[in-house]
Amino acid sequence: MAVCETCGNDYDIAFEVHAQGAVHTFDSFQCAIHAMAPICEHCAARIIGHGVQAGEHWYCCAHCARQEGTQGIVDRVMAGMSR
């Protein structure tokens, strides 16, 4: 059995996450998110989606990025605009 590095649970169906040259063992996605997800630099929420990057800074959404002074980031684009 493998021990979760977040909660310490010894679980027979734990899983490994290989990231940035390291191997991590978890017993649930909740523990993996707690250990590995970046934290929004404005509101401290765990970023479990794409998030927003402005330079070296990470935010959970455009609103938080704007609150920290980042300009030009929006949550949506106008309908009909091409990619």
Secondary structure, DSSP 8 states (H G I E B T S, - for coil): -EE-TTT--EETT-EEEEETTEEEEESSHHHHHHHHS-B-TTT--B--S--EEETTEEESSHHHHHHTT--S--S---TT---
